[in-house]
Amino acid sequence: MSEAAAPPVLDRLFARIDAMRDELVALTQDLVRIPTINPPGDAYRPCAELMGERLRASGFAIEYLRAEGALGDSDRYPRTNVVARREGKRPGKTVHFNGHIDVVEAGKGWTVDPFGGEVRGNKLYGRGTCDMKGGIAASMIAVEAILRENIDFAGALEISGTVDEESGGHAGVAWLASKGYFSPPRVDHVIIPEPLNVDRICLGHRGVWWAEVETKGRIAHGSMPFLGVSAIRHMGQFLDRVEERLYPQLLARTTNMPVVPEGARSSTLNFNSIHGGQPEGFDGLPSPCVADSCRLILDRRFLIEETADGVKSEITDLLDELAAELPNFAYSIKDLMVVHPTMTKADAPVVKALDGAIQDILGKKAAHICSPGTYDQKHIARIGNLHDCVAYGPGILDLAHQPDEYVEIDAMIASAKVMAAASLQLLSA
């Protein structure tokens, strides 16, 4: 069924969304013009209130929820989330749209104001337009259009604006999930409008293990390094083992998860940072010392076919080998974060509803994908124990965190129609 052949109620709904194009653009601009940069977590409350007060005007009950005591929360940078709920005329399921309001720093290289919300043709520019304030705005317009058309539905519609997704989501979705906001019977279906293209549904993501490895040496005078033990040289030997032994093994592993891009279907390992010896950040010459410490942060992305314990042992096995082979080789390792892979089933209700809406509205079969990096679905699955959850929204993933980030207005309109139609299908089931 094409959009042109949609039932009359959907015809009216889609016409309403088309008529709200200027509102959608203005709402996205308003969101982008609040610079919710994370870190440190600027302007979360004003952005949450922009969403909440607009939805309150449409009859939603609004809660502003500060994650007091959560990682990152402080009086200077309060972690304020917003949850909006609109009840239908009779009991039923709940469809929840969740979007993160935080954005990364603008960085350099922009040719437009990163917080200006400038429109050029079909493109709306600014930090967070793609990731993911354009998606938040599209989901808000989708539910507002349902309400303005007085379409009858059972159950409830919810929208949340949550914080800190870019830094792990611990004071956002994780905190709310621990309070029951992402669990049955309150919520049944969750759509996260992340930027993954309007014809693709993201079923889940790979796992991640972040860790800090420290090699430990003994300080000595730089003119007599033989009297010390260089932690930097020991770290270099560890890196050599990784290059020679581990990287070829990781490249050879592939997953059955439909991860995009193609290179992410293998296991990957990145070294985020490394520092050895004396502290940086001062003017002048360093003193002549053998480094007694070298620290490295590793970022290991693993597949649903792997286990977290197995992933960790591959690193510690190499370190233990070096400790057995080399005099005075000593190390420590500290977990920083572990997130297990997750993937919603392709025949789950939320997937089938979006599949149908994409086919009807866009005239093409939806592609099912998985993300190379994690997003807030991890907390909904692990803490909320709710697995009917996917990411679907407007925007091109490759533009996220880039200079001159933008979202296409036509894509926001199309995704709003898909989200509105899928919501009605889920609420009528």
C-alpha positions in Angstrom: 0.0 0.0 0.0 1.5 3.3 -1.0 0.9 6.6 0.9 -1.5 7.6 -1.8 -3.6 4.5 -1.1 -3.5 4.9 2.7 -6.8 4.6 4.7 -8.6 8.0 5.2 -7.4 8.4 8.8 -3.8 8.1 7.6 -4.4 10.4 4.7 -5.6 13.0 7.2 -2.6 12.3 9.5 0.0 12.6 6.7 -1.6 15.8 5.4 -1.5 17.2 8.9 2.2 16.4 9.2 2.9 18.0 5.8 1.1 21.1 7.0 3.3 21.2 10.1 6.5 21.4 8.1 7.3 25.0 9.2 6.5 24.0 12.8 8.9 21.1 12.6 11.7 23.3 11.2 11.1 26.0 13.9 11.0 23.4 16.7 14.3 21.8 15.5 15.9 25.3 15.3 14.7 26.1 18.9 16.2 22.9 20.2 19.5 23.4 18.3 19.8 27.0 19.6 20.1 25.7 23.2 23.7 24.5 23.3 23.4 21.4 25.5 27.0 20.5 25.2 28.3 17.4 26.9 30.7 17.4 28.6 30.1 19.3 30.9 26.3 19.1 30.5 25.2 22.7 29.7 21.6 24.0 29.5 19.9 20.7 30.1 17.0 22.2 32.1 16.1 24.8 29.5 16.1 22.2 26.7 14.0 19.8 28.8 11.5 22.7 29.5 11.3 23.6 25.9 10.1 20.1 25.1 8.0 19.7 28.2 6.0 22.9 28.0 5.3 22.5 24.3 4.0 18.9 25.0 2.0 20.2 28.1 0.1 22.5 25.7 -1.0 19.3 23.8 -2.3 17.7 27.0 0.7 15.7 28.1 1.4 15.2 31.8 5.0 16.4 32.3 7.6 15.3 34.8 11.0 17.0 35.2 13.4 14.4 36.8 16.8 15.3 38.0 19.1 12.3 38.4 20.4 13.4 41.8 23.4 11.3 42.9 23.9 9.8 39.4 27.3 10.0 37.6 27.8 13.5 36.3 25.0 15.2 38.3 25.9 18.4 40.2 24.3 21.6 41.3 26.3 23.4 38.6 25.4 20.9 36.0 22.1 19.2 37.1 21.1 16.2 35.0 17.5 17.1 34.2 15.4 14.7 32.1 11.8 15.2 30.9 9.1 12.6 30.5 5.8 13.4 28.9 2.7 11.1 28.9 -0.6 11.4 27.1 -3.3 8.9 28.0 -5.7 7.5 25.3 -9.4 7.1 25.8 -9.1 3.5 27.1 -6.5 1.2 28.5 -3.9 -0.4 26.2 -0.2 -0.5 25.3 2.2 2.4 25.6 4.5 3.6 22.9 7.5 5.7 24.0 9.8 7.9 22.0 13.1 8.6 23.6 15.7 11.1 22.4 18.9 12.4 24.0 19.1 16.2 24.3 22.9 16.4 24.8 25.2 17.1 22.0 29.0 16.9 21.6 31.2 20.0 21.3 31.0 21.9 18.1 34.7 21.7 17.3 36.4 23.5 14.4 35.8 23.6 10.7 32.2 25.0 10.6 31.1 27.3 7.8 27.8 28.1 9.6 27.0 29.0 13.2 26.9 25.6 14.9 24.0 26.7 17.2 22.2 29.0 14.7 19.8 26.5 13.1 20.4 27.9 9.6 18.3 26.5 6.8 19.7 26.2 3.3 17.3 24.6 0.9 16.3 21.2 2.3 19.0 21.2 4.9 18.9 22.5 8.5 22.4 23.0 9.9 23.7 22.9 13.5 25.3 20.8 16.2 22.7 18.1 17.1 20.5 18.6 14.1 21.3 15.1 12.9 22.3 13.6 16.3 19.5 13.8 17.4 17.4 17.0 17.9 15.9 16.6 14.4 14.7 13.1 15.4 13.3 14.4 18.7 11.4 17.2 16.8 10.1 14.7 14.3 8.7 12.4 17.0 7.1 15.3 18.8 5.4 16.4 15.5 4.3 12.8 14.9 2.4 12.6 18.2 1.1 16.2 18.0 -0.4 15.4 14.5 -2.2 12.4 15.9 -3.7 14.5 18.7 -4.6 17.4 16.4 -6.5 15.0 14.1 -8.4 13.7 17.1 -7.5 10.1 16.2 -8.8 7.7 18.7 -6.2 5.4 20.4 -6.0 3.1 23.3 -3.1 3.1 25.8 -0.7 6.0 26.0 1.9 8.0 24.1 5.1 9.0 25.8 8.1 11.2 24.9 11.2 11.7 26.9 14.2 14.0 26.5 17.1 12.5 28.3 20.7 13.5 29.1 24.2 12.3 28.8 23.8 9.7 26.0 27.0 10.9 24.5 28.9 10.0 27.7 27.1 6.8 28.5 23.6 7.8 29.5 24.1 7.0 33.2 22.2 10.0 34.4 19.6 9.8 31.6 18.1 6.6 30.3 20.0 4.3 32.8 18.8 6.3 35.8 15.2 6.5 34.5 15.2 2.8 33.7 16.3 2.1 37.3 13.2 3.9 38.4 10.9 1.9 36.2 10.3 4.4 33.4 11.4 2.0 30.7 9.7 -1.2 31.9 6.4 -3.0 31.5 3.7 -2.4 32.4 4.4 1.3 32.1 6.0 1.0 28.7 5.6 -1.6 26.0 7.3 -0.3 22.9 10.3 2.1 22.5 11.5 4.0 19.4 14.7 6.0 19.7 14.9 8.4 16.7 18.7 8.2 16.2 20.0 9.3 12.8 20.1 6.0 10.9 18.3 7.0 7.6 14.6 7.0 7.1 14.5 3.6 5.4 16.5 1.7 8.0 15.6 0.2 11.4 18.4 -0.3 13.9 17.8 -3.5 15.9 20.7 -3.1 18.3 24.5 -2.6 18.6 27.8 -4.3 19.3 29.2 -4.5 22.8 32.0 -2.4 24.2 34.7 -2.8 26.8 36.7 0.3 27.9 39.7 -0.3 30.1 42.8 1.4 31.4 46.1 -0.6 31.2 49.0 0.7 33.2 52.5 -0.5 32.9 54.7 0.2 35.9 58.4 0.9 36.0 61.0 2.4 38.3 62.1 6.0 38.1 65.8 6.8 37.5 68.0 9.5 36.1 67.6 9.9 32.3 71.4 9.8 31.8 71.5 6.3 33.5 68.3 4.6 32.2 69.8 1.2 32.9 69.3 1.9 36.6 65.5 2.2 36.1 62.7 0.4 34.4 60.9 2.2 31.6 57.2 1.8 31.7 57.0 3.3 28.3 59.2 0.7 26.7 57.1 -2.0 28.4 53.9 -0.5 27.0 55.5 -0.5 23.6 56.2 -4.2 23.9 52.6 -4.8 24.8 51.5 -2.8 21.8 53.8 -4.9 19.6 52.1 -8.0 20.8 48.7 -6.5 20.0 49.8 -5.6 16.5 51.4 -8.9 15.8 48.9 -11.3 17.4 45.6 -9.8 18.4 44.7 -7.4 15.5 44.9 -10.2 12.9 42.6 -12.4 15.0 40.1 -9.6 15.4 40.0 -8.8 11.7 39.2 -12.5 10.9 36.1 -12.5 13.1 32.8 -11.6 11.6 29.3 -11.4 13.0 25.9 -12.4 11.8 24.5 -9.1 13.2 23.7 -6.7 10.3 26.2 -4.1 11.5 27.0 -1.1 9.3 29.4 -0.1 7.9 30.8 -3.3 6.6 34.1 -2.9 8.4 32.3 -2.9 11.8 31.1 -6.5 11.2 34.6 -7.5 12.5 35.8 -7.1 16.1 37.6 -3.8 16.6 40.1 -2.4 19.0 41.1 1.3 19.3 43.5 3.0 21.7 41.8 6.2 22.8 44.8 7.7 24.5 48.2 7.0 25.9 50.4 8.8 28.3 53.7 8.0 29.9 56.2 9.8 32.1 55.9 13.3 33.4 52.7 15.3 33.3 52.0 17.4 30.3 50.6 21.0 30.2 53.5 23.0 31.4 56.0 25.3 29.6 59.7 24.6 29.6 61.8 21.5 29.4 61.1 18.3 31.2 63.4 16.8 33.8 65.6 13.8 32.8 63.7 10.8 34.3 62.9 7.2 33.3 59.1 6.9 33.2 57.7 4.8 36.0 54.2 4.8 34.7 52.5 4.5 31.3 48.7 4.5 30.9 46.6 3.5 27.9 42.8 3.6 27.4 41.5 0.9 25.1 38.2 0.8 23.4 37.3 -2.8 22.4 34.1 -3.3 20.4 32.9 -6.9 20.4 30.3 -9.0 18.6 27.2 -10.8 19.9 29.1 -14.1 19.2 31.8 -13.1 21.7 31.7 -12.9 25.5 33.0 -10.0 27.7 35.2 -12.4 29.7 36.7 -13.7 26.5 37.4 -10.2 25.3 39.1 -9.3 28.5 41.2 -12.4 28.7 42.7 -11.7 25.2 44.3 -8.6 26.7 45.3 -10.0 30.0 46.8 -13.1 28.4 49.2 -10.9 26.4 50.1 -8.9 29.5 50.7 -12.1 31.5 52.9 -13.5 28.8 55.1 -10.4 28.9 55.2 -10.5 32.7 56.5 -14.1 32.5 59.1 -13.3 29.8 60.5 -9.9 30.7 62.3 -9.0 34.0 60.5 -6.3 36.0 57.4 -6.2 33.7 54.5 -5.2 35.9 51.0 -4.0 35.0 47.5 -3.2 36.3 44.2 -3.2 34.4 41.0 -1.4 35.4 37.6 -1.8 33.8 36.0 1.5 32.9 32.8 0.4 31.2 31.3 -2.9 29.9 28.2 -2.9 27.7 27.0 -6.2 26.2 25.7 -6.5 22.6 22.0 -6.3 22.1 19.7 -7.0 19.2 15.9 -6.9 19.0 14.3 -9.8 17.1 13.3 -8.9 13.5 9.8 -10.1 14.1 9.2 -8.0 17.3 6.1 -5.9 17.3 7.9 -2.5 17.0 10.0 -3.8 14.1 7.0 -5.1 12.2 5.1 -1.9 12.7 8.0 0.2 11.4 8.5 -2.3 8.5 4.9 -1.8 7.4 5.0 2.0 7.8 8.2 2.4 5.8 6.9 0.2 3.0 3.6 2.1 2.9 5.0 5.6 3.1 8.4 5.3 1.4 7.4 2.5 -1.0 10.4 0.4 -0.2 11.4 -2.5 2.1 13.0 -1.4 5.3 16.6 -2.4 5.8 17.5 -4.0 9.2 20.8 -2.9 10.6 22.8 -2.8 13.8 25.0 0.1 15.0 28.8 -0.2 15.4 28.6 1.9 18.6 26.2 1.7 21.5 23.3 4.0 22.3 20.6 4.1 25.0 18.9 0.9 23.9 21.5 -0.9 26.1 20.0 0.5 29.3 16.4 -0.2 28.2 17.3 -3.8 27.5 19.6 -4.4 30.5 18.0 -2.4 33.3 14.4 -2.0 32.0 14.3 -5.5 30.7 12.3 -4.2 27.8 13.3 -5.7 24.5 10.7 -4.3 22.1 13.0 -1.4 21.4 14.8 -0.1 18.2 16.4 3.0 16.8 14.6 4.7 13.9 14.9 8.3 12.8 15.9 10.9 10.3 19.5 11.9 9.6 22.7 10.4 8.0 24.8 8.7 10.7 28.1 9.7 9.0 27.2 13.4 9.7 27.0 12.9 13.5 29.7 14.9 15.4 31.0 16.4 12.1 31.4 20.1 11.2 28.5 21.5 9.3 26.2 18.7 10.6 22.7 18.9 9.1 19.5 17.1 8.8 17.3 17.0 5.7 13.8 18.5 6.3 12.2 16.1 3.9 13.7 13.2 5.9 12.2 14.6 9.1 8.8 14.9 7.5 9.0 11.3 6.2 10.2 9.9 9.5 7.4 11.7 11.4 4.9 10.0 9.1 6.5 6.6 9.7 6.6 7.1 13.5 3.0 8.3 13.6 1.7 5.4 11.5 3.8 2.8 13.4 2.5 4.2 16.7 -1.1 3.9 15.7 -0.4 0.3 14.5 1.1 -0.6 17.9 -1.6 1.1 19.9 -4.3 -0.8 18.0 -2.7 -4.2 18.4 
